[in-house]
Each structure stands twice: as C-alpha cells, then as structure tokens.
Amino acid sequence: MRFLLSGFGLSAVMAILMLVSGNAFAQGGTYTIQTASVNDEGVARENVARYQAKGLTAYYVKANVPNKGLYFRVRVGRFASMPEASRAARQLGIRDAFITGFDGPPNTPIIRNLPGNLVVTPRRPDDPPLPVVIDHEKKPNQPADPEVKPPPGDGTTGDGSKPVVIAPGPPAKVLPNRPEATVFPAVVSNLPPFNPNFSLDPSPWQRQLSPTRTDLRTVQFVNANLGWIGGGHGTILHTVNGGQTWFEQVTGTRAGVTSVYFLDENRGWALVGGSLGVDPRGSEDEPGLLGTTDGGTTWKRLADLDAQSVWFVDANVGYAAGNYSSVFRTEDGGKTWTRCEGISRVVERPTSLTDAVLTFTGVQFTDEKHGWTSGNFYGKGILRPAGLFLTDDGGTTWVKCPIQFAVTTAEVMKFRFQDAQRGFVVTEVYRGDARFVTVFRTTDGGATWVERRTTVPGYHLTHFVNEKVGWTMGAVMARENSPPFEVAVWTTGDGGTSWREEKTLAGTVLYDACFLSETLGWAVGQGGTILRYRPQ
C-alpha cells in the first residue's frame, strides 16, 4: 500500500515532530504559519508587509543556520491549534506552509476564523507609509522602540533568535469582481528589490513588485493595462493596471505554466506541465490545457494536452505545438485536439542524433490558414535546431523554410510574424560558453531570408517588434563585487547592426518578453522577476 503526503500533510507531520520535542509548546501551545525562510532581510520585510496589509499579525525571526549563515523566517498569525493554522494557510493560498509554535509578541490575539473574502486592495499614493520594523537588535545609541514583551523564558524564540515584529495594518477591503484573488501592492519606491544588487536607475526598464518568487516563463498583454504571466508551480499572475499591481489567480494545478494566450480581456488559455526533449515524465502533475472565459477569475482544465506553446485564431480554432514533433489543432475552443500529421513528413532528423527528441517550442498563426512553428532537437548533451515550418492550409500540409543555420551548435530561440509576409527568426550560436545572436528576416512569407549576425551575446531571450527594433538579454562577464554572472539588456534600432546597453541585472535570468509597441513592453524571469519597459 502506498501513502502519499501532500505539502500540508508533510507540514503536519513536521509540526507533530516539533510537538513531541516540546518546541511547539511555546507561548501557551499556540501556533503560527511559517511561509518562507530566506537569506535576504529585504525579502522578509516584503513578505511581512503583504500579510500585514491583510490585517494579519506578521513578523520574522532571525536564525543562524549552521554552515548556511543568517536566515529570516517569515511567520503569519497566531492560532489555537495546528488544524486551525493549516486551514488558515489553505484559505490564504500559502503554498508549502510549515506550522510551528508561535514565538511572536505574547499579547498577539488568537485568530479563530478568517473572513471568506480576505482580499487586499492596492495602495494609493495618499495611503500612509508602510509601518517601521521593530528591530530588537538596535545599536545602543539608537532611540528605543515601543516595548514588546518577550516570550516566557530567556526572551528568545527557541532557536536563539528574537522576533522582528511588524504591527498589523488596517482591515482588508474587498476588491470588486475578483473574489478569490489576493492582490499585493506594488510600491517599488518603498520596498527593497528582491536582489540587493538590483538598483533602481533611470533605465527605461523598471522592476515591478511581484507576489511570487517562483520562476516566471511566459507573459502576454492584450492592451496597455491587461496582462497575464505564467510560471512554476501552476502560477498565473494578472494585472489590470499595466503591472502596477499583480495578483495571483487560482489554477488548481502545481504543474508549471509554459504558455499563456488571451484573445481579449476574458477568453484565454494556459498550457501546463508540457514535456521537453528526452523527458522521463516522472512528475505527478499531468500536462494539460486550462481555459478561462472570465479573465482568469476561474480556470478550468479543458484537455490532457502535452504541448509547449498555444495560439488561438478565434474562440474556437486554435493550435498547439510541443514534444515529439507534435502540432495539434482544435475547432471547439480547446476541448478536443487533432494531430497535424503532415508536419512529420517534412522534419529532417540529423543522422548523427540517435537519442534526441524534436520539441516545437513556438507556434503562431496570422489567420486560420497561415501559421508557423519552430523547435529544436533536445537530448543528452545534444542541442540542434530543427528549423521553422510553414503551413498555408490550416496545418494539413507543411514546408520547411529555407533558413541556413550555422554549422556549429545553435538553437532557435524566438520567431514572430507581423503578417503573412513579414517576420523574423532569432537563433543563438554557441561558441564554447559564449552565445551569439543571429537574426533572420523575411518579407515574402518565408521564401527568402536575410541574415544578420551580431557580436552581442544572447542569453535565453531575444525579441524584435519589427525588422529594425529589438532587444536581447545577454550574459556578460562578472564585474568586480558582483554575483557570478550578470545579464545585460541591449537594444537595437537598425536591425542588429549596432546595439546599446540599457540595463544590467545582477544574477537574474529573463525567460520571456511581450511588447505592444516600440515603447511599451514587459519581461519576466527568474525568482519572480517582472520588468516593464517604458521610456521616459
């Protein structure tokens, strides 16, 4: 017989072990929810401020972890029992919650029931500033803080650290039309960034506050205000004000989101859990397609579909592309899919690749008939471009576009067509540890291509909005007193002939970008990173 422990079941078991050891009896046997343990105090303060905005008691404790250094453990609420704390964690949408003994201020009230519509509205410019952290390790010459009585005993939390407390903020308000969502305020000027080396600057790329630290893989905006981001652990973020405020939507899955596509403000789709290359498919999260008709307020699983990218022509007709040389078509809004068998007849597999799998990572249609898909062969230590493929009959037949890729190792990274005639394909050429961007452009529907090679290194992401204007996010050599690598953002206005550096991000990789024009766009990436491009 097999027994499976969910995240909350595991938390309960760990809490029981703590109970046996006696640590859970701190402060009268009450409990708290530990939501995070991070090595960045700024991140801990951000997390505390978010829960405080919901009217909850939140604090963090400092702990010296052997062989790892100083960590900051974020803890929320005070509860009379472990089951009540677990129920509150589920209601708050806290993933991987850890229930432990309460070690905050002893006069903190016990939470009996959380309101069912616990939602936070964005902060406004005229709102009062965020509360000041009460630091119990202040220097002697600093003014005293308001008294906070320590727990019984030696005044510590049980692990040698003392709680850093932020008082609860005003009661939460209800955000109309989003009853299930939790909104986090985006106040870049008042909160420290995720990475202390990520400094605010006059660059047109500015960081937006993110409610998650998971990697973000895909982003789409339908206009200057409405956008969606997908990432790991079933994360979908939504904004209604251009990214000033992001809130997380409930997807009902833990599988990573690989692609989101919205036709308008209401109707959209999201691919989750798709396999890539030689994939053992060992995950418990099955790949599939989610759909929404209300902007993501509710998401519903539509089909068991293993794919990496999705594109819809209208509310009914759509296409998806993914692993094992697969392209699919639907005519009922994503409920059922038919494989486009014609693509397999034009795929040319290199004879030298015996253990590699072709995965299509991108698909686009400019109308129901004209579309493209591209991908690469992935294997153990092997990466080769498969090419760009074109259909003009809705996926029945396909042809391979005559693009001459470099003989050395390369990878098709991105393609986009403005219409049925004009488009571009971006590849990365590998030379040792360096990667270089090559841009191919066509103005005749893919019959002929113009190649433009650059010496600017690319890294994960290059995006052109037209034949002249584009950006690449590239790895650069580490500079003095910096993390092991940096990622710089370059832009070109002449199709790649010349480039200008716009921003440097220390230790942050970008995975996807969406541009509505030459002056408005977003990029997303590692650790919940969200950047907005808006020249002054």
C-alpha positions as CSV (number, residue, x, y, z in Angstrom):
1,M,0.0,0.0,0.0
2,R,1.3,3.5,-0.9
3,F,0.9,6.5,1.2
4,L,1.3,10.0,-0.4
5,L,1.9,13.1,1.7
6,S,0.7,16.4,0.3
7,G,2.5,19.7,1.1
8,F,0.2,20.3,4.0
9,G,0.3,16.7,5.2
10,L,4.1,16.9,5.3
11,S,3.8,20.2,7.2
12,A,1.5,18.5,9.7
13,V,4.0,15.6,10.3
14,M,6.8,18.0,10.8
15,A,4.8,20.0,13.2
16,I,3.9,16.8,15.2
17,L,7.6,16.1,15.5
18,M,8.1,19.5,16.9
19,L,5.3,18.9,19.3
20,V,7.0,15.8,20.6
21,S,10.2,17.7,21.0
22,G,8.5,20.3,23.1
23,N,9.2,23.3,20.8
24,A,5.6,23.6,19.7
25,F,4.5,24.5,23.3
26,A,6.0,28.0,23.1
27,Q,3.7,30.7,24.3
28,G,0.8,28.6,25.7
29,G,0.8,26.0,22.9
30,T,-0.4,28.3,20.1
31,Y,0.8,28.0,16.6
32,T,1.8,30.2,13.6
33,I,2.3,29.7,9.9
34,Q,5.9,29.9,8.6
35,T,5.6,31.0,5.0
36,A,9.2,31.4,4.0
37,S,12.8,31.2,5.1
38,V,15.0,33.5,3.1
39,N,18.6,34.8,3.4
40,D,17.6,38.3,2.3
41,E,16.1,40.6,5.0
42,G,14.6,42.8,2.4
43,V,12.6,39.9,1.0
44,A,11.4,39.0,4.6
45,R,10.2,42.6,5.1
46,E,8.3,42.5,1.8
47,N,6.6,39.3,2.8
48,V,5.6,40.6,6.2
49,A,4.2,43.8,4.6
50,R,2.0,41.8,2.3
51,Y,0.4,39.8,5.1
52,Q,0.2,42.9,7.3
53,A,-1.8,44.6,4.5
54,K,-4.4,41.8,5.1
55,G,-4.9,42.8,8.7
56,L,-2.9,39.8,10.0
57,T,-0.1,39.8,12.5
58,A,3.1,39.0,10.7
59,Y,6.8,39.0,11.8
60,Y,10.1,37.4,11.1
61,V,12.8,35.9,13.2
62,K,16.5,35.8,12.6
63,A,18.2,32.5,12.8
64,N,21.8,31.4,12.3
65,V,21.7,28.2,10.4
66,P,24.9,26.1,10.7
67,N,27.0,26.1,7.6
68,K,24.5,28.3,5.8
69,G,24.5,31.6,7.6
70,L,21.8,34.0,8.7
71,Y,18.2,33.3,7.6
72,F,15.0,35.2,8.1
73,R,11.9,33.1,8.9
74,V,8.6,34.8,7.9
75,R,5.6,33.8,10.2
76,V,2.0,34.8,10.0
77,G,-0.9,34.8,12.5
78,R,-1.5,33.1,15.9
79,F,-3.8,30.1,16.1
80,A,-5.1,27.9,19.0
81,S,-4.5,24.6,17.2
82,M,-2.5,23.1,14.4
83,P,-5.6,22.2,12.3
84,E,-6.8,25.8,12.5
85,A,-3.4,27.1,11.4
86,S,-3.4,24.6,8.5
87,R,-6.9,25.6,7.4
88,A,-5.9,29.3,7.5
89,A,-2.8,28.5,5.4
90,R,-5.1,26.9,2.7
91,Q,-7.5,29.8,2.8
92,L,-4.7,32.3,2.4
93,G,-3.3,30.3,-0.5
94,I,0.1,29.8,1.1
95,R,1.9,27.0,-0.6
96,D,4.3,24.7,1.3
97,A,3.2,26.2,4.6
98,F,5.0,25.0,7.7
99,I,3.1,25.0,11.0
100,T,5.3,25.8,14.0
101,G,5.0,27.1,17.6
102,F,4.0,30.8,17.9
103,D,7.0,32.9,19.0
104,G,5.8,36.4,18.4
105,P,4.6,39.1,20.9
106,P,2.7,37.3,23.7
107,N,-0.2,39.9,23.6
108,T,-1.0,38.9,20.0
109,P,-4.7,37.9,19.7
110,I,-5.5,34.4,18.6
111,I,-7.2,34.1,15.2
112,R,-10.3,32.0,15.3
113,N,-11.8,32.4,11.8
114,L,-10.6,34.2,8.8
115,P,-13.2,36.1,6.6
116,G,-14.0,34.2,3.5
117,N,-13.4,37.2,1.2
118,L,-9.9,38.1,2.6
119,V,-8.6,40.4,-0.3
120,V,-6.3,43.4,-0.3
121,T,-6.7,46.5,-2.4
122,P,-3.7,48.2,-4.0
123,R,-2.0,51.0,-2.1
124,R,-2.8,54.5,-3.3
125,P,-0.4,57.5,-3.3
126,D,-2.2,59.1,-0.4
127,D,-2.1,56.0,1.8
128,P,0.0,56.2,4.9
129,P,3.6,54.8,4.6
130,L,4.4,51.2,5.5
131,P,5.0,50.6,9.2
132,V,8.5,50.6,10.5
133,V,10.1,47.3,11.6
134,I,10.7,47.0,15.3
135,D,14.3,45.6,15.4
136,H,15.3,44.1,18.8
137,E,18.9,44.2,18.0
138,K,19.3,48.0,17.6
139,K,22.6,49.7,18.5
140,P,22.8,51.4,21.9
141,N,22.7,55.0,20.5
142,Q,19.5,54.4,18.5
143,P,16.2,55.6,20.0
144,A,14.2,52.9,21.9
145,D,11.3,51.1,20.2
146,P,7.9,50.6,21.7
147,E,8.1,47.8,24.3
148,V,7.4,44.3,23.0
149,K,7.2,41.8,25.8
150,P,9.4,38.7,25.1
151,P,8.0,35.2,25.3
152,P,8.5,33.3,28.6
153,G,12.0,32.1,29.4
154,D,15.1,33.8,28.1
155,G,13.2,36.1,25.6
156,T,14.3,34.2,22.5
157,T,12.2,32.3,20.0
158,G,13.6,28.9,21.0
159,D,16.3,28.8,18.4
160,G,18.4,31.6,19.8
161,S,16.9,34.4,17.7
162,K,14.5,37.2,18.5
163,P,11.3,38.1,16.6
164,V,11.3,41.1,14.4
165,V,7.7,42.4,14.5
166,I,5.6,44.5,12.2
167,A,2.3,45.6,13.6
168,P,-0.8,44.6,11.6
169,G,-2.1,47.2,9.2
170,P,-5.7,48.4,8.6
171,P,-8.5,45.8,7.9
172,A,-8.6,44.4,4.4
173,K,-11.0,45.7,1.8
174,V,-12.8,43.7,-0.8
175,L,-11.7,44.1,-4.4
176,P,-14.7,44.0,-6.7
177,N,-15.1,41.2,-9.3
178,R,-12.1,39.3,-8.0
179,P,-13.5,37.4,-5.0
180,E,-10.9,34.6,-5.0
181,A,-7.7,36.6,-5.7
182,T,-5.2,38.0,-3.4
183,V,-3.8,41.4,-4.5
184,F,-0.4,42.5,-3.4
185,P,0.6,46.3,-3.5
186,A,3.3,47.3,-6.0
187,V,5.2,50.1,-4.3
188,V,8.7,49.9,-5.8
189,S,9.9,53.1,-4.1
190,N,9.0,51.9,-0.6
191,L,10.1,48.3,-0.7
192,P,13.6,46.9,-1.3
193,P,14.1,44.8,-4.5
194,F,14.5,41.0,-4.5
195,N,18.2,41.2,-5.2
196,P,20.2,43.8,-3.2
197,N,22.4,44.4,-6.2
198,F,19.4,45.2,-8.4
199,S,19.4,49.0,-8.1
200,L,16.7,51.4,-9.3
201,D,18.1,53.6,-12.1
202,P,16.9,55.9,-14.9
203,S,16.8,53.0,-17.4
204,P,13.6,52.5,-19.3
205,W,13.5,49.0,-17.7
206,Q,12.0,49.2,-14.2
207,R,11.2,46.4,-11.8
208,Q,7.6,45.8,-10.8
209,L,6.8,44.2,-7.4
210,S,5.9,40.6,-7.8
211,P,3.8,38.5,-5.4
212,T,5.9,35.3,-6.1
213,R,9.5,34.1,-6.1
214,T,8.9,31.3,-8.5
215,D,10.5,31.4,-11.9
216,L,8.2,33.2,-14.5
217,R,8.3,31.7,-18.0
218,T,5.7,33.4,-20.2
219,V,3.9,36.7,-20.4
220,Q,1.2,38.3,-22.6
221,F,-0.7,41.6,-22.6
222,V,-3.8,42.3,-24.7
223,N,-3.5,46.0,-24.1
224,A,-1.6,48.5,-22.0
225,N,-3.4,47.5,-18.8
226,L,-4.4,43.9,-19.0
227,G,-1.7,41.2,-18.8
228,W,-1.0,37.7,-17.6
229,I,2.2,35.9,-16.6
230,G,2.7,32.1,-16.2
231,G,5.4,30.3,-14.2
232,G,6.3,27.4,-12.0
233,H,4.0,25.5,-9.6
234,G,0.9,26.5,-11.5
235,T,1.5,30.2,-11.1
236,I,-0.6,32.7,-13.1
237,L,-0.4,36.4,-12.3
238,H,-2.8,39.0,-13.6
239,T,-2.7,42.8,-13.7
240,V,-5.4,45.3,-14.7
241,N,-3.2,48.4,-14.4
242,G,-0.2,47.7,-16.6
243,G,1.7,45.9,-13.8
244,Q,1.5,48.4,-11.0
245,T,-0.4,45.7,-9.1
246,W,-0.1,41.9,-9.7
247,F,-2.3,39.3,-8.1
248,E,-2.2,35.6,-8.3
249,Q,-5.0,33.6,-9.8
250,V,-6.1,30.2,-8.7
251,T,-5.3,27.5,-11.3
252,G,-5.8,24.3,-9.3
253,T,-2.6,22.8,-10.5
254,R,1.0,22.6,-9.4
255,A,2.4,21.9,-12.9
256,G,4.5,24.7,-14.4
257,V,2.8,27.1,-16.9
258,T,4.7,27.1,-20.2
259,S,2.4,29.3,-22.4
260,V,-0.5,31.7,-21.9
261,Y,-2.6,33.1,-24.7
262,F,-5.5,35.5,-24.5
263,L,-7.8,36.7,-27.3
264,D,-9.2,39.5,-25.3
265,E,-9.8,40.6,-21.7
266,N,-12.0,37.5,-20.9
267,R,-11.1,34.5,-23.0
268,G,-7.7,32.8,-22.6
269,W,-5.8,29.5,-22.4
270,A,-2.7,28.2,-20.5
271,L,-0.6,25.2,-21.1
272,V,0.8,23.4,-18.0
273,G,3.3,20.6,-17.4
274,G,4.4,20.0,-21.0
275,S,7.4,17.7,-21.5
276,L,10.6,18.8,-23.3
277,G,13.0,16.6,-25.1
278,V,14.0,13.2,-23.7
279,D,11.6,13.5,-20.7
280,P,11.1,10.6,-18.2
281,R,7.7,12.1,-17.4
282,G,8.3,11.4,-13.7
283,S,6.2,14.3,-12.5
284,E,2.9,13.7,-10.7
285,D,1.4,16.7,-12.5
286,E,0.0,15.7,-15.8
287,P,0.4,18.1,-18.7
288,G,-2.8,19.7,-19.9
289,L,-4.6,22.8,-21.1
290,L,-6.5,25.2,-18.9
291,G,-9.1,27.7,-20.1
292,T,-11.0,30.7,-18.8
293,T,-13.8,32.9,-20.0
294,D,-13.7,35.5,-17.3
295,G,-10.2,36.8,-17.5
296,G,-8.8,34.1,-15.2
297,T,-11.1,34.6,-12.2
298,T,-11.8,30.9,-12.7
299,W,-9.6,28.4,-14.7
300,K,-10.9,25.0,-15.9
301,R,-9.0,22.1,-17.2
302,L,-10.1,21.6,-20.8
303,A,-7.9,18.8,-22.1
304,D,-5.0,16.4,-21.4
305,L,-2.6,18.0,-23.9
306,D,1.2,17.7,-23.8
307,A,2.5,20.9,-25.5
308,Q,4.8,23.8,-25.0
309,S,3.1,26.7,-26.9
310,V,-0.5,27.6,-27.8
311,W,-2.1,30.1,-30.2
312,F,-5.8,30.7,-31.0
313,V,-7.1,32.4,-34.1
314,D,-10.6,32.9,-32.6
315,A,-12.7,31.5,-29.8
316,N,-12.9,28.1,-31.5
317,V,-9.9,27.5,-33.7
318,G,-6.5,27.1,-32.1
319,Y,-3.1,25.4,-32.5
320,A,-0.6,23.9,-30.0
321,A,2.9,22.6,-30.6
322,G,5.1,20.5,-28.4
323,N,7.2,17.5,-27.8
324,Y,7.8,14.5,-30.1
325,S,7.4,16.6,-33.3
326,S,3.7,17.4,-32.5
327,V,1.4,20.1,-33.7
328,F,-2.3,20.0,-32.8
329,R,-5.5,21.8,-34.0
330,T,-8.8,22.4,-32.2
331,E,-12.1,23.6,-33.5
332,D,-14.1,23.7,-30.3
333,G,-12.1,26.1,-28.1
334,G,-9.6,23.6,-26.8
335,K,-11.8,20.7,-25.6
336,T,-10.6,18.2,-28.3
337,W,-7.5,18.2,-30.4
338,T,-6.4,16.6,-33.7
339,R,-2.8,16.0,-34.5
340,C,-1.5,17.6,-37.7
341,E,0.2,14.6,-39.2
342,G,1.6,16.4,-42.2
343,I,4.4,18.0,-40.2
344,S,6.2,14.7,-39.6
345,R,6.8,14.3,-43.4
346,V,9.0,17.4,-43.7
347,V,11.0,17.1,-40.5
348,E,14.6,16.3,-41.4
349,R,16.3,14.4,-38.5
350,P,20.1,14.6,-38.5
351,T,21.5,11.1,-38.8
352,S,24.1,11.9,-36.0
353,L,21.3,12.3,-33.4
354,T,20.4,8.9,-32.1
355,D,18.9,9.9,-28.7
356,A,17.4,13.3,-29.2
357,V,13.7,14.4,-29.4
358,L,12.3,17.2,-31.5
359,T,10.3,19.6,-29.5
360,F,8.4,22.5,-31.0
361,T,8.6,25.4,-28.6
362,G,6.7,28.1,-30.5
363,V,3.6,28.4,-32.7
364,Q,1.9,31.4,-34.3
365,F,-0.9,31.9,-36.8
366,T,-1.8,35.2,-38.5
367,D,-5.1,33.7,-39.6
368,E,-6.8,30.3,-39.7
369,K,-4.7,29.2,-42.7
370,H,-1.2,30.8,-42.4
371,G,0.9,29.6,-39.5
372,W,4.4,28.7,-38.3
373,T,6.1,26.5,-35.7
374,S,9.7,26.1,-34.7
375,G,11.8,24.0,-32.4
376,N,15.0,22.1,-31.6
377,F,16.3,18.6,-31.1
378,Y,16.9,18.0,-27.4
379,G,18.9,15.1,-26.0
380,K,21.6,14.2,-23.5
381,G,24.2,16.8,-24.1
382,I,22.8,17.5,-27.6
383,L,21.0,20.6,-29.0
384,R,20.4,21.2,-32.7
385,P,17.9,23.5,-34.5
386,A,15.1,21.7,-36.3
387,G,14.1,24.8,-38.2
388,L,11.0,26.9,-39.0
389,F,8.0,25.3,-40.6
390,L,5.1,26.9,-42.6
391,T,1.6,26.0,-43.4
392,D,-0.9,27.8,-45.6
393,D,-3.8,25.4,-45.3
394,G,-4.5,25.4,-41.6
395,G,-2.0,22.7,-40.7
396,T,-2.8,20.0,-43.2
397,T,0.5,20.3,-45.1
398,W,3.7,21.9,-44.1
399,V,7.0,23.1,-45.7
400,K,10.4,23.8,-44.1
401,C,11.5,27.4,-44.6
402,P,14.9,27.6,-46.3
403,I,17.0,29.1,-43.5
404,Q,20.7,28.2,-43.4
405,F,21.6,27.8,-39.8
406,A,25.2,27.9,-38.6
407,V,27.1,24.6,-38.8
408,T,28.1,24.9,-35.1
409,T,25.7,24.2,-32.3
410,A,22.7,26.6,-32.5
411,E,19.2,26.9,-31.1
412,V,16.1,28.5,-32.4
413,M,15.0,30.9,-29.7
414,K,12.2,33.1,-31.0
415,F,10.2,33.9,-34.1
416,R,7.3,36.3,-34.8
417,F,5.4,37.4,-37.9
418,Q,3.8,40.8,-38.2
419,D,1.6,39.4,-41.1
420,A,1.7,36.6,-43.6
421,Q,4.7,38.1,-45.4
422,R,6.9,39.8,-42.8
423,G,8.6,38.1,-39.9
424,F,11.8,37.2,-38.1
425,V,13.6,34.2,-36.6
426,V,16.2,34.6,-33.8
427,T,18.8,31.9,-33.1
428,E,21.7,31.6,-30.7
429,V,25.0,30.2,-31.9
430,Y,27.2,28.6,-29.3
431,R,31.0,29.0,-29.3
432,G,32.3,27.5,-26.1
433,D,30.5,29.1,-23.2
434,A,29.5,32.2,-25.2
435,R,26.2,32.6,-27.1
436,F,25.7,35.0,-30.0
437,V,22.5,36.2,-31.7
438,T,21.7,35.7,-35.3
439,V,18.6,37.3,-36.8
440,F,16.9,36.1,-40.0
441,R,14.2,38.3,-41.6
442,T,11.8,37.7,-44.5
443,T,9.4,39.9,-46.4
444,D,8.0,37.3,-48.8
445,G,6.3,34.9,-46.4
446,G,9.5,32.8,-45.8
447,A,10.6,32.2,-49.4
448,T,13.8,34.1,-48.9
449,W,15.7,35.3,-45.8
450,V,18.2,37.9,-45.0
451,E,20.7,37.0,-42.2
452,R,22.2,39.5,-39.7
453,R,24.8,38.1,-37.4
454,T,25.8,40.1,-34.3
455,T,28.6,40.1,-31.8
456,V,26.3,40.9,-28.9
457,P,25.9,37.8,-26.7
458,G,22.4,36.5,-26.3
459,Y,21.1,34.6,-23.3
460,H,17.7,32.9,-23.2
461,L,15.8,35.8,-24.8
462,T,15.9,38.0,-27.9
463,H,12.8,39.8,-29.2
464,F,12.2,42.0,-32.2
465,V,9.0,44.0,-32.6
466,N,9.7,44.8,-36.3
467,E,12.6,44.5,-38.8
468,K,14.5,47.2,-37.1
469,V,13.7,47.5,-33.3
470,G,14.6,44.7,-30.9
471,W,16.2,43.7,-27.6
472,T,18.4,40.9,-26.4
473,M,19.1,39.9,-22.8
474,G,22.6,38.6,-22.7
475,A,25.1,37.2,-20.2
476,V,28.2,39.3,-19.6
477,M,31.4,38.8,-17.7
478,A,31.1,39.2,-13.9
479,R,32.2,42.6,-12.8
480,E,34.0,43.4,-9.5
481,N,32.0,42.8,-6.4
482,S,29.1,41.3,-8.4
483,P,27.4,37.9,-8.5
484,P,28.9,35.1,-10.6
485,F,27.2,36.4,-13.7
486,E,25.2,39.4,-14.9
487,V,22.5,39.8,-17.5
488,A,22.6,42.9,-19.6
489,V,19.7,44.2,-21.8
490,W,20.7,45.6,-25.2
491,T,18.5,47.3,-27.8
492,T,18.9,48.0,-31.5
493,G,17.1,50.3,-33.8
494,D,18.7,49.2,-37.1
495,G,18.0,45.5,-37.2
496,G,21.0,44.5,-35.2
497,T,23.8,46.4,-36.9
498,S,24.5,48.4,-33.7
499,W,23.5,47.8,-30.1
500,R,23.2,49.9,-27.0
501,E,23.1,48.6,-23.4
502,E,20.0,49.7,-21.5
503,K,20.3,47.8,-18.2
504,T,22.3,45.3,-16.1
505,L,20.6,42.8,-13.8
506,A,22.9,41.0,-11.3
507,G,22.2,37.3,-11.2
508,T,18.7,37.4,-12.8
509,V,17.9,35.4,-16.0
510,L,15.0,36.6,-18.2
511,Y,12.9,34.0,-20.0
512,D,10.2,35.8,-22.0
513,A,9.1,39.2,-23.1
514,C,6.0,40.8,-24.6
515,F,6.0,44.1,-26.5
516,L,2.9,46.0,-27.5
517,S,5.0,48.6,-29.3
518,E,8.5,50.1,-29.6
519,T,7.8,52.0,-26.3
520,L,5.9,49.5,-24.2
521,G,6.8,46.0,-23.1
522,W,7.4,43.6,-20.2
523,A,10.0,40.9,-19.5
524,V,9.8,38.1,-16.9
525,G,12.2,35.7,-15.5
526,Q,14.0,34.1,-12.6
527,G,12.8,34.4,-9.0
528,G,9.6,36.2,-9.8
529,T,11.3,39.0,-11.8
530,I,8.9,41.3,-13.7
531,L,10.3,44.3,-15.7
532,R,8.4,47.0,-17.5
533,Y,9.8,48.8,-20.5
534,R,8.6,52.4,-20.7
535,P,11.0,55.1,-22.0
536,Q,10.5,58.5,-20.3
